[in-house]
Amino acid sequence: MGVKSKKPTISSKLREALIESGINQAELSRRTALTTGYIAMLINGKRGQKVSAETLIRLAKALDKPISYFLTSETHTGE
């Protein structure tokens, strides 16, 4: 029995980045000019992988991450 590793999703990467940055959804909303409802949908995977390039740019800038952070399958745990 092998352990299958799941490919990181935008929602999992966003959750990880929020934890690392120490900001909450309301602050991310303020920094990105995206609604808290939309951010919640992204975090909960309600948008799937369908996120515009402009949204990814806003998220990356607000969270001080390169855009590639959200597009690659590598995880960044800060270790």
C-alpha positions, 0 to 999 in steps of 0.5 A, spaced: 500 500 500 503 506 497 501 513 500 498 517 494 500 525 495 495 530 492 497 535 488 497 542 491 491 546 489 490 553 489 486 553 495 491 549 499 496 554 497 492 560 499 491 557 505 498 555 506 500 562 504 495 565 509 498 561 515 505 563 513 503 571 512 499 571 519 494 575 515 486 573 515 481 573 510 479 580 511 486 583 511 487 579 504 480 582 502 483 589 503 490 588 500 487 585 494 480 589 493 477 582 492 471 581 497 471 576 503 466 572 500 470 571 493 476 569 498 472 564 502 470 561 495 477 560 493 480 558 500 474 552 500 475 550 493 469 553 490 472 556 484 476 549 483 482 551 479 479 557 475 482 563 477 484 569 473 491 571 472 489 578 475 486 575 481 493 570 482 497 577 481 493 580 486 494 574 491 501 573 490 503 581 491 498 581 497 502 575 500 509 576 498 509 570 493 511 569 486 506 567 481 509 561 480 507 559 488 500 558 486 502 554 479 507 549 481 506 543 485 511 544 490 509 546 497 513 551 501 513 549 508 519 554 510 523 549 512 
